[in-house]
Amino acid sequence: MTRIVAFILLLALLPQHTTWAEEKTDVTAQRMNLYRTMESLTQIPWYYLAAVDQYERNIQKEPASEGIISITIPKEMWNGATNPSQKDVLPVSEIAFFEGMGQDGDGDNLADRTNDADILVSFSQWMSEFGTSKQDIKIALWNYYERDLSVQTIVNTAEVFKSEKTIDLDQHIFPVPLHHNYSYKNTWGDPRGFGGRRIHEGTDIFANYGVPVRATSYGVIEMKGWNKYGGWRIGVRDIHNIYHYFAHLNGFEKNVNVGQVVKPGDVIGYVGASGYGPPGTSGKFPPHLHYGMYKDNGHSEWSFDPYPHLKLWERQTRQMKK
């Protein structure tokens, strides 16, 4: 890493004088600056670096850096597994001797796993050793995380960033258009009888047959098809490691397919009453959308109550129309 490159990265990290209202936009711009700088240095597309950082932001309770980058490289990988010294900051020469990942990104000849420039340079250079194609990057990600869902989530998030050309994608929308008649209440955790004793992992939004069902967030369609509980259903994983489950559909929007990037408001299906039996079963309950949310923390995935989010998105959607 040359002094010139280190200087460029250091400039990208310098704080800007901003107001509180501008802080989020400023951080987004700084991150984009870093991702694109690293793309020019390593040929790893910026949206993959952004997706890894976003994934880590969603799974790390306490990222190593207190700055703007959330990628947290384990000490044994940073310093080298056989290195007897497992500190956060070590000379680059020592880390190289023990074949660690840590590199110098700000020109001080130290590899600091809590420093944004050092973190991003180290991870990007390590990934580039596998190659720069999509398949090469997937192989690198599997070697790092050793978990298929982690790789899939990062690659899908990268597709969203690539499609939208930005990382500022926190908008949400209510899943059915507000001008239709609909009703819902908090039913998460209620008992369910069909298929054995189980709890209701979602919120039911009752509406008429054929009411459009919309993606609530930016994400990628991960699943589409039938199961005996949810009938015709679609699953979308968003950029926050949250899986959104839309079930009991009457049908799917034309040309909606697995792997497709969606944004808030995109129609993906229609309210129905399918499920509780083999493919084609319908009418065993009033038409409604079952909406579920599942969080992944990098190790496991669990259901949580979507009702508060739906109430918030309903208010936000109503404000958008004014």
Helices and strands as residue ranges (DSSP letters): H 3-13, G 20-22, H 23-42, H 46-59, H 75-79, E 89-91, H 92-97, E 110-112, H 116-128, H 134-145, H 148-164, E 182-184, E 191-192, E 198-199, E 203-207, E 212-214, E 219-227, E 231-238, E 242-252, E 261-262, E 267-271, E 288-296, E 301-304, H 307-320
